Amino acid sequence: MWTVKQLQEADYGCEERMPGEPLKTVVVLEADDGRICQFEVADDWLIKQEIEEGDEWPEDIDEADSLAEQIAIQNECMNSYFESLSQLEEYE
């Protein structure tokens, strides 16, 4: 099960949206096993689904290929990032 940990407006005011582009929200999900997934969705969709922080995410993202792929890529990037930080600390 994935739980909505945080909802944050993706438009920080410094970027302008293209005409007709929907307002986006950054969604941070956490799985029961501690995995984290972050992505953007249209704010209107979240409102229509009545999704709020603390709610269970309505889809099984482990079975949704695109989100499962995104999680795998994010995990790989974070692992590379932490590995790079460790290597930099060796030079200090």
C-alpha positions in Angstrom: 0.0 0.0 0.0 1.2 3.5 -0.8 0.3 6.5 1.4 0.2 10.1 0.4 2.9 11.7 2.6 3.0 15.2 1.1 1.2 17.3 -1.5 3.0 20.4 -2.6 2.3 23.0 -5.3 4.7 22.4 -8.2 4.4 26.0 -9.5 6.8 28.0 -7.3 5.9 31.3 -9.0 9.2 31.6 -10.8 8.2 29.6 -13.8 5.3 30.6 -16.0 2.9 27.9 -17.3 2.1 27.7 -20.9 -1.4 28.8 -21.9 -3.8 26.0 -21.1 -1.2 24.0 -19.0 -2.8 22.8 -15.8 -1.6 23.7 -12.3 0.6 20.8 -11.1 1.0 19.3 -7.6 4.0 17.3 -6.4 2.9 14.1 -4.8 5.2 12.2 -2.4 4.1 8.7 -1.7 5.6 6.2 0.8 5.2 2.5 0.6 4.7 0.2 3.6 8.3 -1.0 3.1 9.7 2.6 3.2 10.1 3.2 -0.5 9.4 6.8 -1.6 8.0 7.9 -4.9 7.6 11.5 -6.0 5.9 12.8 -9.2 3.7 15.6 -10.5 0.0 15.3 -11.3 -2.6 17.8 -12.3 -4.1 19.6 -9.3 -7.6 19.3 -10.7 -7.3 15.5 -10.8 -6.3 15.4 -7.1 -9.3 17.6 -6.2 -11.7 15.4 -8.2 -10.3 12.3 -6.6 -10.5 14.0 -3.1 -6.9 12.9 -2.3 -5.3 14.5 0.7 -2.2 13.9 2.8 -2.5 10.7 4.8 -4.8 9.0 2.3 -4.1 5.7 0.6 -3.1 6.2 -3.1 -6.0 5.0 -5.2 -3.8 2.9 -7.6 -1.5 0.0 -7.1 1.6 1.7 -8.5 3.7 -1.5 -8.1 1.5 -2.9 -10.9 1.5 0.3 -13.0 4.4 0.0 -15.4 5.1 3.7 -15.8 5.1 4.6 -12.1 7.0 1.4 -11.2 9.6 2.4 -13.8 9.8 5.9 -12.4 10.3 4.6 -8.9 13.2 2.4 -10.1 14.8 5.3 -11.9 14.5 7.5 -8.9 16.0 4.9 -6.6 18.9 4.4 -9.0 19.5 8.2 -9.2 19.4 8.5 -5.4 21.8 5.6 -4.9 24.2 7.2 -7.4 23.8 10.6 -5.6 24.6 9.1 -2.2 27.5 7.1 -3.6 28.9 10.4 -5.1 28.6 12.2 -1.8 30.4 9.4 0.0 33.3 9.6 -2.6 33.5 13.4 -2.1 33.7 13.0 1.7 36.8 10.9 1.2 38.6 13.9 -0.4 37.9 16.2 2.5 
